Amino acid sequence: MSSITDEQPNDIVIKVENVWKLFGNNADEAMRAIHDEGLTKAQVLERYDVVVGVADVSLDVKEGEIFCIMGLSGSGKSTLVRHFNRLLEPTAGKIMIEGTDVMALDPQALREFRNQKIGMVFQNFALLPHRSVLDNVAMPLEIRSVNKNERMRQAQNILKIVELDAWGNKFAHELSGGMQQRVGLARALAANPDVLLMDEPFSALDPLIRRQLQDEFIKLSAEMKKTTIFITHDLDEAVRIGDRIAIMRDGRVVQIGTAEDIVMHPADDYVTDFVAGISRLKVVRAHAVMQPVDEYVAIHGNPSRSAPRVAENESLSTLIHLAIDEDEPIVVNDNGVDIGVITRSGLLKTVIEGTEVS
Protein backbone atom coordinates (compact mmCIF):
# COMPACT_ATOMS: atom_id res chain seq x y z
CA MET A 1 0.00 0.00 0.00
CA SER A 2 1.30 3.45 -0.82
CA SER A 3 2.12 5.64 2.16
CA ILE A 4 1.07 9.26 1.73
CA THR A 5 1.60 11.04 5.00
CA ASP A 6 1.38 14.52 6.46
CA GLU A 7 2.30 16.00 9.82
CA GLN A 8 -0.37 16.00 12.51
CA PRO A 9 -0.38 15.75 16.32
CA ASN A 10 0.45 12.26 17.60
CA ASP A 11 -2.89 11.85 19.39
CA ILE A 12 -4.99 12.89 16.37
CA VAL A 13 -6.04 9.82 14.36
CA ILE A 14 -8.59 11.43 12.01
CA LYS A 15 -8.27 14.95 10.66
CA VAL A 16 -10.99 16.35 8.41
CA GLU A 17 -10.40 19.72 6.75
CA ASN A 18 -13.03 21.74 4.85
CA VAL A 19 -14.86 18.76 3.38
CA TRP A 20 -17.74 19.44 0.98
CA LYS A 21 -20.04 16.98 -0.76
CA LEU A 22 -22.34 18.22 -3.49
CA PHE A 23 -24.72 15.89 -5.35
CA GLY A 24 -25.66 16.71 -8.94
CA ASN A 25 -24.34 17.04 -12.47
CA ASN A 26 -23.26 20.64 -11.90
CA ALA A 27 -21.44 20.03 -8.62
CA ASP A 28 -18.10 21.53 -9.70
CA GLU A 29 -19.73 24.68 -11.07
CA ALA A 30 -21.82 25.00 -7.91
CA MET A 31 -18.72 24.56 -5.75
CA ARG A 32 -17.02 27.46 -7.50
CA ALA A 33 -20.10 29.63 -7.02
CA ILE A 34 -20.23 28.79 -3.32
CA HIS A 35 -16.64 29.97 -2.89
CA ASP A 36 -17.02 33.03 -5.13
CA GLU A 37 -20.49 34.20 -4.13
CA GLY A 38 -21.19 32.56 -0.77
CA LEU A 39 -24.39 30.87 -1.98
CA THR A 40 -26.65 29.20 0.55
CA LYS A 41 -27.79 25.58 0.34
CA ALA A 42 -31.18 26.70 -0.98
CA GLN A 43 -29.61 28.98 -3.59
CA VAL A 44 -27.33 26.19 -4.81
CA LEU A 45 -30.32 23.89 -5.24
CA GLU A 46 -32.37 26.54 -7.05
CA ARG A 47 -29.64 27.76 -9.40
CA TYR A 48 -27.71 24.55 -10.14
CA ASP A 49 -30.09 21.74 -9.16
CA VAL A 50 -27.33 20.54 -6.81
CA VAL A 51 -27.86 19.26 -3.26
CA VAL A 52 -25.33 20.21 -0.59
CA GLY A 53 -24.87 17.07 1.51
CA VAL A 54 -21.82 18.14 3.54
CA ALA A 55 -20.76 21.77 3.87
CA ASP A 56 -17.24 22.81 4.89
CA VAL A 57 -16.80 20.30 7.71
CA SER A 58 -13.57 20.30 9.74
CA LEU A 59 -12.93 18.16 12.82
CA ASP A 60 -10.27 16.12 14.62
CA VAL A 61 -10.73 12.76 16.32
CA LYS A 62 -8.26 11.65 18.98
CA GLU A 63 -6.76 8.21 19.48
CA GLY A 64 -9.11 5.88 21.37
CA GLU A 65 -11.92 8.43 21.36
CA ILE A 66 -15.58 7.67 20.74
CA PHE A 67 -16.59 10.66 18.62
CA CYS A 68 -20.34 10.88 18.08
CA ILE A 69 -21.73 12.72 15.06
CA MET A 70 -25.39 13.43 15.43
CA GLY A 71 -28.22 15.36 13.91
CA LEU A 72 -31.72 15.00 12.55
CA SER A 73 -32.52 13.06 9.39
CA GLY A 74 -30.96 14.84 6.42
CA SER A 75 -28.36 16.68 8.51
CA GLY A 76 -25.48 15.03 6.61
CA LYS A 77 -24.06 12.80 9.35
CA SER A 78 -24.23 9.49 7.44
CA THR A 79 -23.02 11.20 4.26
CA LEU A 80 -20.02 12.57 6.15
CA VAL A 81 -18.95 9.25 7.69
CA ARG A 82 -18.92 7.57 4.27
CA HIS A 83 -16.15 9.93 3.22
CA PHE A 84 -13.73 8.58 5.82
CA ASN A 85 -13.31 5.33 3.88
CA ARG A 86 -14.26 6.90 0.54
CA LEU A 87 -17.50 5.08 0.00
CA LEU A 88 -18.34 8.60 -1.15
CA GLU A 89 -15.87 10.92 -2.84
CA PRO A 90 -15.89 14.49 -1.46
CA THR A 91 -16.33 17.37 -3.85
CA ALA A 92 -13.62 19.28 -1.97
CA GLY A 93 -11.54 18.99 1.19
CA LYS A 94 -8.98 16.76 2.82
CA ILE A 95 -9.21 13.68 5.06
CA MET A 96 -6.21 12.32 6.93
CA ILE A 97 -6.30 9.04 8.87
CA GLU A 98 -3.18 8.16 10.86
CA GLY A 99 -1.22 10.53 8.67
CA THR A 100 -2.44 9.01 5.39
CA ASP A 101 -4.15 11.30 2.89
CA VAL A 102 -7.16 9.12 2.12
CA MET A 103 -8.11 11.20 -0.94
CA ALA A 104 -4.74 10.55 -2.58
CA LEU A 105 -4.94 6.74 -2.47
CA ASP A 106 -5.29 4.90 -5.77
CA PRO A 107 -7.98 2.17 -5.99
CA GLN A 108 -5.65 -0.68 -4.97
CA ALA A 109 -4.14 1.28 -2.08
CA LEU A 110 -7.62 2.33 -0.97
CA ARG A 111 -8.80 -1.30 -0.85
CA GLU A 112 -5.79 -2.24 1.25
CA PHE A 113 -6.28 0.76 3.51
CA ARG A 114 -9.93 -0.12 4.14
CA ASN A 115 -9.04 -3.73 4.82
CA GLN A 116 -6.15 -2.97 7.16
CA LYS A 117 -7.24 0.19 8.96
CA ILE A 118 -11.03 0.61 8.99
CA GLY A 119 -13.97 -1.47 10.18
CA MET A 120 -17.56 -0.41 9.54
CA VAL A 121 -20.83 -1.36 11.23
CA PHE A 122 -24.08 -0.39 9.52
CA GLN A 123 -27.62 0.04 10.78
CA ASN A 124 -28.71 -3.01 8.80
CA PHE A 125 -26.69 -6.01 9.87
CA ALA A 126 -25.55 -6.93 6.32
CA LEU A 127 -24.75 -10.52 7.29
CA LEU A 128 -24.39 -13.04 4.48
CA PRO A 129 -27.28 -15.51 4.90
CA HIS A 130 -25.46 -18.49 3.35
CA ARG A 131 -22.52 -18.18 5.78
CA SER A 132 -22.47 -19.27 9.39
CA VAL A 133 -21.93 -16.71 12.13
CA LEU A 134 -18.29 -17.82 12.40
CA ASP A 135 -17.79 -17.53 8.62
CA ASN A 136 -19.35 -14.06 8.62
CA VAL A 137 -16.98 -12.87 11.32
CA ALA A 138 -13.98 -14.44 9.60
CA MET A 139 -14.73 -12.85 6.23
CA PRO A 140 -12.40 -9.79 6.60
CA LEU A 141 -9.55 -12.16 7.42
CA GLU A 142 -10.41 -14.30 4.41
CA ILE A 143 -10.11 -11.18 2.25
CA ARG A 144 -6.64 -10.72 3.75
CA SER A 145 -5.80 -14.30 2.66
CA VAL A 146 -5.30 -15.46 6.25
CA ASN A 147 -5.27 -19.28 6.28
CA LYS A 148 -8.51 -20.93 7.31
CA ASN A 149 -7.42 -22.35 10.66
CA GLU A 150 -5.99 -19.03 11.80
CA ARG A 151 -8.94 -16.93 10.69
CA MET A 152 -11.39 -19.29 12.36
CA ARG A 153 -9.35 -19.12 15.56
CA GLN A 154 -9.36 -15.31 15.51
CA ALA A 155 -13.06 -15.18 14.62
CA GLN A 156 -13.88 -17.52 17.52
CA ASN A 157 -11.92 -15.28 19.90
CA ILE A 158 -13.84 -12.20 18.74
CA LEU A 159 -17.16 -14.03 19.14
CA LYS A 160 -16.15 -14.81 22.71
CA ILE A 161 -15.53 -11.10 23.35
CA VAL A 162 -19.07 -10.24 22.18
CA GLU A 163 -20.43 -13.26 24.11
CA LEU A 164 -21.60 -15.22 21.07
CA ASP A 165 -18.99 -17.98 21.04
CA ALA A 166 -21.71 -20.63 21.42
CA TRP A 167 -23.46 -19.41 18.26
CA GLY A 168 -20.65 -19.74 15.73
CA ASN A 169 -22.28 -22.56 13.75
CA LYS A 170 -25.68 -20.87 13.52
CA PHE A 171 -26.94 -18.78 10.61
CA ALA A 172 -28.09 -15.16 10.76
CA HIS A 173 -31.82 -15.98 10.58
CA GLU A 174 -31.46 -18.06 13.74
CA LEU A 175 -30.30 -15.03 15.77
CA SER A 176 -32.24 -12.14 17.27
CA GLY A 177 -31.71 -8.63 15.97
CA GLY A 178 -29.47 -7.72 18.87
CA MET A 179 -27.37 -10.84 18.37
CA GLN A 180 -27.06 -10.15 14.64
CA GLN A 181 -25.78 -6.66 15.38
CA ARG A 182 -23.20 -8.10 17.75
CA VAL A 183 -22.07 -10.38 14.92
CA GLY A 184 -21.76 -7.29 12.70
CA LEU A 185 -19.62 -5.63 15.35
CA ALA A 186 -17.52 -8.79 15.75
CA ARG A 187 -16.94 -8.90 12.00
CA ALA A 188 -15.74 -5.29 12.03
CA LEU A 189 -13.37 -6.07 14.92
CA ALA A 190 -12.05 -9.34 13.51
CA ALA A 191 -9.50 -7.61 11.27
CA ASN A 192 -8.32 -5.55 14.26
CA PRO A 193 -8.82 -2.17 12.54
CA ASP A 194 -7.45 1.02 14.03
CA VAL A 195 -10.67 2.93 13.28
CA LEU A 196 -14.31 1.88 13.64
CA LEU A 197 -17.06 3.63 11.67
CA MET A 198 -20.49 2.93 13.16
CA ASP A 199 -23.51 4.28 11.31
CA GLU A 200 -26.54 4.19 13.65
CA PRO A 201 -25.72 0.58 14.54
CA PHE A 202 -28.35 0.21 17.28
CA SER A 203 -31.19 2.38 15.97
CA ALA A 204 -33.19 -0.50 14.46
CA LEU A 205 -33.29 -2.38 17.77
CA ASP A 206 -35.85 -2.34 20.57
CA PRO A 207 -35.05 0.18 23.33
CA LEU A 208 -34.05 -2.42 25.93
CA ILE A 209 -31.78 -4.31 23.53
CA ARG A 210 -30.34 -1.01 22.29
CA ARG A 211 -29.41 0.03 25.82
CA GLN A 212 -27.83 -3.35 26.53
CA LEU A 213 -25.72 -3.12 23.37
CA GLN A 214 -24.72 0.44 24.25
CA ASP A 215 -23.47 -0.81 27.61
CA GLU A 216 -21.61 -3.68 25.95
CA PHE A 217 -20.05 -1.36 23.40
CA ILE A 218 -18.88 1.09 26.08
CA LYS A 219 -17.22 -1.78 27.93
CA LEU A 220 -15.74 -3.22 24.72
CA SER A 221 -14.43 0.17 23.64
CA ALA A 222 -12.68 0.67 26.98
CA GLU A 223 -11.00 -2.73 26.61
CA MET A 224 -9.98 -2.49 22.94
CA LYS A 225 -9.36 1.28 22.77
CA LYS A 226 -10.56 1.66 19.20
CA THR A 227 -10.87 5.12 17.71
CA THR A 228 -14.57 5.24 16.84
CA ILE A 229 -16.84 7.46 14.77
CA PHE A 230 -20.36 6.79 16.01
CA ILE A 231 -23.30 8.17 14.00
CA THR A 232 -26.62 8.59 15.78
CA HIS A 233 -29.77 10.72 15.75
CA ASP A 234 -30.42 9.88 19.41
CA LEU A 235 -29.04 12.49 21.81
CA ASP A 236 -29.39 10.19 24.82
CA GLU A 237 -27.27 7.61 23.00
CA ALA A 238 -24.64 10.20 22.11
CA VAL A 239 -24.48 11.39 25.73
CA ARG A 240 -24.09 7.84 27.04
CA ILE A 241 -21.49 6.74 24.51
CA GLY A 242 -19.57 9.73 23.22
CA ASP A 243 -16.40 11.24 24.62
CA ARG A 244 -17.21 14.21 22.37
CA ILE A 245 -20.19 15.05 20.20
CA ALA A 246 -20.50 16.94 16.91
CA ILE A 247 -23.97 18.27 16.12
CA MET A 248 -24.78 18.69 12.43
CA ARG A 249 -27.45 20.73 10.68
CA ASP A 250 -27.96 21.16 6.95
CA GLY A 251 -24.62 19.53 6.21
CA ARG A 252 -22.62 21.72 8.59
CA VAL A 253 -21.13 21.02 11.99
CA VAL A 254 -22.79 23.47 14.34
CA GLN A 255 -20.91 22.59 17.53
CA ILE A 256 -18.31 20.13 18.82
CA GLY A 257 -17.72 19.40 22.49
CA THR A 258 -18.35 17.07 25.38
CA ALA A 259 -21.97 16.49 26.35
CA GLU A 260 -21.38 18.82 29.27
CA ASP A 261 -19.92 21.54 27.03
CA ILE A 262 -22.87 21.40 24.67
CA VAL A 263 -25.55 21.32 27.38
CA MET A 264 -23.93 24.13 29.38
CA HIS A 265 -22.81 26.27 26.43
CA PRO A 266 -25.01 25.66 23.37
CA ALA A 267 -23.61 27.44 20.33
CA ASP A 268 -26.96 28.75 19.07
CA ASP A 269 -30.72 28.45 19.40
CA TYR A 270 -30.76 25.28 17.30
CA VAL A 271 -28.41 23.49 19.70
CA THR A 272 -30.31 24.88 22.68
CA ASP A 273 -33.53 23.36 21.35
CA PHE A 274 -31.71 20.16 20.41
CA VAL A 275 -30.41 19.51 23.94
CA ALA A 276 -33.46 20.85 25.78
CA GLY A 277 -34.71 17.35 26.58
CA ILE A 278 -31.45 16.16 28.17
CA SER A 279 -31.39 16.15 31.95
CA ARG A 280 -28.36 18.03 33.22
CA LEU A 281 -28.16 15.44 35.98
CA LYS A 282 -26.68 13.08 33.36
CA VAL A 283 -23.92 15.29 32.02
CA VAL A 284 -22.94 18.19 34.28
CA ARG A 285 -19.99 17.74 36.65
CA ALA A 286 -18.74 19.66 39.66
CA HIS A 287 -16.02 21.58 37.79
CA ALA A 288 -18.69 23.19 35.58
CA VAL A 289 -20.76 24.61 38.44
CA MET A 290 -18.13 25.53 41.00
CA GLN A 291 -17.02 29.03 41.87
CA PRO A 292 -13.19 29.39 42.00
CA VAL A 293 -12.12 29.04 45.61
CA ASP A 294 -10.27 32.41 45.62
CA GLU A 295 -13.42 34.26 44.54
CA TYR A 296 -15.48 32.52 47.20
CA VAL A 297 -12.94 33.19 49.95
CA ALA A 298 -12.73 36.89 49.02
CA ILE A 299 -16.44 37.28 49.73
CA HIS A 300 -17.28 34.64 52.32
CA GLY A 301 -13.99 33.63 53.91
CA ASN A 302 -12.52 30.14 53.97
CA PRO A 303 -14.97 27.24 53.79
CA SER A 304 -15.17 25.07 56.87
CA ARG A 305 -12.90 22.06 57.15
CA SER A 306 -16.02 20.03 57.91
CA ALA A 307 -17.68 21.05 54.62
CA PRO A 308 -18.26 18.09 52.27
CA ARG A 309 -15.56 17.67 49.65
CA VAL A 310 -15.95 16.12 46.22
CA ALA A 311 -13.84 15.48 43.14
CA GLU A 312 -14.19 17.84 40.18
CA ASN A 313 -15.90 15.14 38.09
CA GLU A 314 -18.64 14.46 40.65
CA SER A 315 -22.11 14.35 39.06
CA LEU A 316 -24.73 17.05 39.44
CA SER A 317 -27.11 14.46 40.87
CA THR A 318 -24.72 13.66 43.73
CA LEU A 319 -24.10 17.37 44.36
CA ILE A 320 -27.83 18.03 44.70
CA HIS A 321 -28.23 15.23 47.23
CA LEU A 322 -25.28 16.61 49.22
CA ALA A 323 -26.79 20.09 49.15
CA ILE A 324 -30.04 18.71 50.55
CA ASP A 325 -28.28 16.97 53.42
CA GLU A 326 -25.65 19.62 54.20
CA ASP A 327 -26.05 23.26 55.25
CA GLU A 328 -22.48 24.15 54.31
CA PRO A 329 -21.30 24.77 50.74
CA ILE A 330 -19.66 21.90 48.88
CA VAL A 331 -15.90 22.14 48.32
CA VAL A 332 -14.34 20.78 45.14
CA ASN A 333 -10.98 19.22 45.87
CA ASP A 334 -8.26 18.09 43.47
CA ASN A 335 -5.49 15.92 44.94
CA GLY A 336 -5.86 17.45 48.37
CA VAL A 337 -6.14 21.06 47.16
CA ASP A 338 -9.42 22.98 47.37
CA ILE A 339 -10.05 24.45 43.92
CA GLY A 340 -13.69 25.53 44.02
CA VAL A 341 -16.87 25.95 46.03
CA ILE A 342 -20.45 25.06 45.09
CA THR A 343 -23.32 26.81 46.83
CA ARG A 344 -26.99 25.89 46.87
CA SER A 345 -27.82 28.97 44.84
CA GLY A 346 -25.24 27.97 42.25
CA LEU A 347 -26.74 24.51 41.96
CA LEU A 348 -30.25 25.94 41.59
CA LYS A 349 -29.06 28.30 38.88
CA THR A 350 -27.52 25.38 36.98
CA VAL A 351 -30.60 23.18 37.27
CA ILE A 352 -33.06 25.92 36.32
CA GLU A 353 -31.12 28.02 33.82
CA GLY A 354 -28.45 25.60 32.65
CA THR A 355 -25.67 28.14 32.95
CA GLU A 356 -22.31 28.06 34.64
CA VAL A 357 -21.80 29.71 37.99
CA SER A 358 -20.17 33.09 37.50
C-alpha positions as CSV (number, residue, x, y, z in Angstrom):
1,M,0.0,0.0,0.0
2,S,1.3,3.4,-0.8
3,S,2.1,5.6,2.2
4,I,1.1,9.3,1.7
5,T,1.6,11.0,5.0
6,D,1.4,14.5,6.5
7,E,2.3,16.0,9.8
8,Q,-0.4,16.0,12.5
9,P,-0.4,15.7,16.3
10,N,0.4,12.3,17.6
11,D,-2.9,11.8,19.4
12,I,-5.0,12.9,16.4
13,V,-6.0,9.8,14.4
14,I,-8.6,11.4,12.0
15,K,-8.3,15.0,10.7
16,V,-11.0,16.3,8.4
17,E,-10.4,19.7,6.7
18,N,-13.0,21.7,4.9
19,V,-14.9,18.8,3.4
20,W,-17.7,19.4,1.0
21,K,-20.0,17.0,-0.8
22,L,-22.3,18.2,-3.5
23,F,-24.7,15.9,-5.4
24,G,-25.7,16.7,-8.9
25,N,-24.3,17.0,-12.5
26,N,-23.3,20.6,-11.9
27,A,-21.4,20.0,-8.6
28,D,-18.1,21.5,-9.7
29,E,-19.7,24.7,-11.1
30,A,-21.8,25.0,-7.9
31,M,-18.7,24.6,-5.7
32,R,-17.0,27.5,-7.5
33,A,-20.1,29.6,-7.0
34,I,-20.2,28.8,-3.3
35,H,-16.6,30.0,-2.9
36,D,-17.0,33.0,-5.1
37,E,-20.5,34.2,-4.1
38,G,-21.2,32.6,-0.8
39,L,-24.4,30.9,-2.0
40,T,-26.6,29.2,0.6
41,K,-27.8,25.6,0.3
42,A,-31.2,26.7,-1.0
43,Q,-29.6,29.0,-3.6
44,V,-27.3,26.2,-4.8
45,L,-30.3,23.9,-5.2
46,E,-32.4,26.5,-7.1
47,R,-29.6,27.8,-9.4
48,Y,-27.7,24.5,-10.1
49,D,-30.1,21.7,-9.2
50,V,-27.3,20.5,-6.8
51,V,-27.9,19.3,-3.3
52,V,-25.3,20.2,-0.6
53,G,-24.9,17.1,1.5
54,V,-21.8,18.1,3.5
55,A,-20.8,21.8,3.9
56,D,-17.2,22.8,4.9
57,V,-16.8,20.3,7.7
58,S,-13.6,20.3,9.7
59,L,-12.9,18.2,12.8
60,D,-10.3,16.1,14.6
61,V,-10.7,12.8,16.3
62,K,-8.3,11.7,19.0
63,E,-6.8,8.2,19.5
64,G,-9.1,5.9,21.4
65,E,-11.9,8.4,21.4
66,I,-15.6,7.7,20.7
67,F,-16.6,10.7,18.6
68,C,-20.3,10.9,18.1
69,I,-21.7,12.7,15.1
70,M,-25.4,13.4,15.4
71,G,-28.2,15.4,13.9
72,L,-31.7,15.0,12.6
73,S,-32.5,13.1,9.4
74,G,-31.0,14.8,6.4
75,S,-28.4,16.7,8.5
76,G,-25.5,15.0,6.6
77,K,-24.1,12.8,9.4
78,S,-24.2,9.5,7.4
79,T,-23.0,11.2,4.3
80,L,-20.0,12.6,6.1
81,V,-18.9,9.3,7.7
82,R,-18.9,7.6,4.3
83,H,-16.2,9.9,3.2
84,F,-13.7,8.6,5.8
85,N,-13.3,5.3,3.9
86,R,-14.3,6.9,0.5
87,L,-17.5,5.1,0.0
88,L,-18.3,8.6,-1.1
89,E,-15.9,10.9,-2.8
90,P,-15.9,14.5,-1.5
91,T,-16.3,17.4,-3.8
92,A,-13.6,19.3,-2.0
93,G,-11.5,19.0,1.2
94,K,-9.0,16.8,2.8
95,I,-9.2,13.7,5.1
96,M,-6.2,12.3,6.9
97,I,-6.3,9.0,8.9
98,E,-3.2,8.2,10.9
99,G,-1.2,10.5,8.7
100,T,-2.4,9.0,5.4
101,D,-4.1,11.3,2.9
102,V,-7.2,9.1,2.1
103,M,-8.1,11.2,-0.9
104,A,-4.7,10.6,-2.6
105,L,-4.9,6.7,-2.5
106,D,-5.3,4.9,-5.8
107,P,-8.0,2.2,-6.0
108,Q,-5.6,-0.7,-5.0
109,A,-4.1,1.3,-2.1
110,L,-7.6,2.3,-1.0
111,R,-8.8,-1.3,-0.8
112,E,-5.8,-2.2,1.2
113,F,-6.3,0.8,3.5
114,R,-9.9,-0.1,4.1
115,N,-9.0,-3.7,4.8
116,Q,-6.1,-3.0,7.2
117,K,-7.2,0.2,9.0
118,I,-11.0,0.6,9.0
119,G,-14.0,-1.5,10.2
120,M,-17.6,-0.4,9.5
121,V,-20.8,-1.4,11.2
122,F,-24.1,-0.4,9.5
123,Q,-27.6,0.0,10.8
124,N,-28.7,-3.0,8.8
125,F,-26.7,-6.0,9.9
126,A,-25.6,-6.9,6.3
127,L,-24.8,-10.5,7.3
128,L,-24.4,-13.0,4.5
129,P,-27.3,-15.5,4.9
130,H,-25.5,-18.5,3.3
131,R,-22.5,-18.2,5.8
132,S,-22.5,-19.3,9.4
133,V,-21.9,-16.7,12.1
134,L,-18.3,-17.8,12.4
135,D,-17.8,-17.5,8.6
136,N,-19.4,-14.1,8.6
137,V,-17.0,-12.9,11.3
138,A,-14.0,-14.4,9.6
139,M,-14.7,-12.8,6.2
140,P,-12.4,-9.8,6.6
141,L,-9.6,-12.2,7.4
142,E,-10.4,-14.3,4.4
143,I,-10.1,-11.2,2.3
144,R,-6.6,-10.7,3.7
145,S,-5.8,-14.3,2.7
146,V,-5.3,-15.5,6.2
147,N,-5.3,-19.3,6.3
148,K,-8.5,-20.9,7.3
149,N,-7.4,-22.4,10.7
150,E,-6.0,-19.0,11.8
151,R,-8.9,-16.9,10.7
152,M,-11.4,-19.3,12.4
153,R,-9.4,-19.1,15.6
154,Q,-9.4,-15.3,15.5
155,A,-13.1,-15.2,14.6
156,Q,-13.9,-17.5,17.5
157,N,-11.9,-15.3,19.9
158,I,-13.8,-12.2,18.7
159,L,-17.2,-14.0,19.1
160,K,-16.1,-14.8,22.7
161,I,-15.5,-11.1,23.3
162,V,-19.1,-10.2,22.2
163,E,-20.4,-13.3,24.1
164,L,-21.6,-15.2,21.1
165,D,-19.0,-18.0,21.0
166,A,-21.7,-20.6,21.4
167,W,-23.5,-19.4,18.3
168,G,-20.6,-19.7,15.7
169,N,-22.3,-22.6,13.8
170,K,-25.7,-20.9,13.5
171,F,-26.9,-18.8,10.6
172,A,-28.1,-15.2,10.8
173,H,-31.8,-16.0,10.6
174,E,-31.5,-18.1,13.7
175,L,-30.3,-15.0,15.8
176,S,-32.2,-12.1,17.3
177,G,-31.7,-8.6,16.0
178,G,-29.5,-7.7,18.9
179,M,-27.4,-10.8,18.4
180,Q,-27.1,-10.1,14.6
181,Q,-25.8,-6.7,15.4
182,R,-23.2,-8.1,17.7
183,V,-22.1,-10.4,14.9
184,G,-21.8,-7.3,12.7
185,L,-19.6,-5.6,15.3
186,A,-17.5,-8.8,15.8
187,R,-16.9,-8.9,12.0
188,A,-15.7,-5.3,12.0
189,L,-13.4,-6.1,14.9
190,A,-12.1,-9.3,13.5
191,A,-9.5,-7.6,11.3
192,N,-8.3,-5.6,14.3
193,P,-8.8,-2.2,12.5
194,D,-7.5,1.0,14.0
195,V,-10.7,2.9,13.3
196,L,-14.3,1.9,13.6
197,L,-17.1,3.6,11.7
198,M,-20.5,2.9,13.2
199,D,-23.5,4.3,11.3
200,E,-26.5,4.2,13.6
201,P,-25.7,0.6,14.5
202,F,-28.3,0.2,17.3
203,S,-31.2,2.4,16.0
204,A,-33.2,-0.5,14.5
205,L,-33.3,-2.4,17.8
206,D,-35.9,-2.3,20.6
207,P,-35.1,0.2,23.3
208,L,-34.1,-2.4,25.9
209,I,-31.8,-4.3,23.5
210,R,-30.3,-1.0,22.3
211,R,-29.4,0.0,25.8
212,Q,-27.8,-3.4,26.5
213,L,-25.7,-3.1,23.4
214,Q,-24.7,0.4,24.2
215,D,-23.5,-0.8,27.6
216,E,-21.6,-3.7,26.0
217,F,-20.1,-1.4,23.4
218,I,-18.9,1.1,26.1
219,K,-17.2,-1.8,27.9
220,L,-15.7,-3.2,24.7
221,S,-14.4,0.2,23.6
222,A,-12.7,0.7,27.0
223,E,-11.0,-2.7,26.6
224,M,-10.0,-2.5,22.9
225,K,-9.4,1.3,22.8
226,K,-10.6,1.7,19.2
227,T,-10.9,5.1,17.7
228,T,-14.6,5.2,16.8
229,I,-16.8,7.5,14.8
230,F,-20.4,6.8,16.0
231,I,-23.3,8.2,14.0
232,T,-26.6,8.6,15.8
233,H,-29.8,10.7,15.8
234,D,-30.4,9.9,19.4
235,L,-29.0,12.5,21.8
236,D,-29.4,10.2,24.8
237,E,-27.3,7.6,23.0
238,A,-24.6,10.2,22.1
239,V,-24.5,11.4,25.7
240,R,-24.1,7.8,27.0
241,I,-21.5,6.7,24.5
242,G,-19.6,9.7,23.2
243,D,-16.4,11.2,24.6
244,R,-17.2,14.2,22.4
245,I,-20.2,15.1,20.2
246,A,-20.5,16.9,16.9
247,I,-24.0,18.3,16.1
248,M,-24.8,18.7,12.4
249,R,-27.5,20.7,10.7
250,D,-28.0,21.2,6.9
251,G,-24.6,19.5,6.2
252,R,-22.6,21.7,8.6
253,V,-21.1,21.0,12.0
254,V,-22.8,23.5,14.3
255,Q,-20.9,22.6,17.5
256,I,-18.3,20.1,18.8
257,G,-17.7,19.4,22.5
258,T,-18.4,17.1,25.4
259,A,-22.0,16.5,26.4
260,E,-21.4,18.8,29.3
261,D,-19.9,21.5,27.0
262,I,-22.9,21.4,24.7
263,V,-25.5,21.3,27.4
264,M,-23.9,24.1,29.4
265,H,-22.8,26.3,26.4
266,P,-25.0,25.7,23.4
267,A,-23.6,27.4,20.3
268,D,-27.0,28.7,19.1
269,D,-30.7,28.5,19.4
270,Y,-30.8,25.3,17.3
271,V,-28.4,23.5,19.7
272,T,-30.3,24.9,22.7
273,D,-33.5,23.4,21.4
274,F,-31.7,20.2,20.4
275,V,-30.4,19.5,23.9
276,A,-33.5,20.8,25.8
277,G,-34.7,17.3,26.6
278,I,-31.5,16.2,28.2
279,S,-31.4,16.2,32.0
280,R,-28.4,18.0,33.2
281,L,-28.2,15.4,36.0
282,K,-26.7,13.1,33.4
283,V,-23.9,15.3,32.0
284,V,-22.9,18.2,34.3
285,R,-20.0,17.7,36.7
286,A,-18.7,19.7,39.7
287,H,-16.0,21.6,37.8
288,A,-18.7,23.2,35.6
289,V,-20.8,24.6,38.4
290,M,-18.1,25.5,41.0
291,Q,-17.0,29.0,41.9
292,P,-13.2,29.4,42.0
293,V,-12.1,29.0,45.6
294,D,-10.3,32.4,45.6
295,E,-13.4,34.3,44.5
296,Y,-15.5,32.5,47.2
297,V,-12.9,33.2,49.9
298,A,-12.7,36.9,49.0
299,I,-16.4,37.3,49.7
300,H,-17.3,34.6,52.3
301,G,-14.0,33.6,53.9
302,N,-12.5,30.1,54.0
303,P,-15.0,27.2,53.8
304,S,-15.2,25.1,56.9
305,R,-12.9,22.1,57.1
306,S,-16.0,20.0,57.9
307,A,-17.7,21.0,54.6
308,P,-18.3,18.1,52.3
309,R,-15.6,17.7,49.7
310,V,-16.0,16.1,46.2
311,A,-13.8,15.5,43.1
312,E,-14.2,17.8,40.2
313,N,-15.9,15.1,38.1
314,E,-18.6,14.5,40.6
315,S,-22.1,14.4,39.1
316,L,-24.7,17.0,39.4
317,S,-27.1,14.5,40.9
318,T,-24.7,13.7,43.7
319,L,-24.1,17.4,44.4
320,I,-27.8,18.0,44.7
321,H,-28.2,15.2,47.2
322,L,-25.3,16.6,49.2
323,A,-26.8,20.1,49.2
324,I,-30.0,18.7,50.5
325,D,-28.3,17.0,53.4
326,E,-25.6,19.6,54.2
327,D,-26.0,23.3,55.3
328,E,-22.5,24.1,54.3
329,P,-21.3,24.8,50.7
330,I,-19.7,21.9,48.9
331,V,-15.9,22.1,48.3
332,V,-14.3,20.8,45.1
333,N,-11.0,19.2,45.9
334,D,-8.3,18.1,43.5
335,N,-5.5,15.9,44.9
336,G,-5.9,17.5,48.4
337,V,-6.1,21.1,47.2
338,D,-9.4,23.0,47.4
339,I,-10.1,24.4,43.9
340,G,-13.7,25.5,44.0
341,V,-16.9,25.9,46.0
342,I,-20.4,25.1,45.1
343,T,-23.3,26.8,46.8
344,R,-27.0,25.9,46.9
345,S,-27.8,29.0,44.8
346,G,-25.2,28.0,42.3
347,L,-26.7,24.5,42.0
348,L,-30.3,25.9,41.6
349,K,-29.1,28.3,38.9
350,T,-27.5,25.4,37.0
351,V,-30.6,23.2,37.3
352,I,-33.1,25.9,36.3
353,E,-31.1,28.0,33.8
354,G,-28.4,25.6,32.7
355,T,-25.7,28.1,33.0
356,E,-22.3,28.1,34.6
357,V,-21.8,29.7,38.0
358,S,-20.2,33.1,37.5
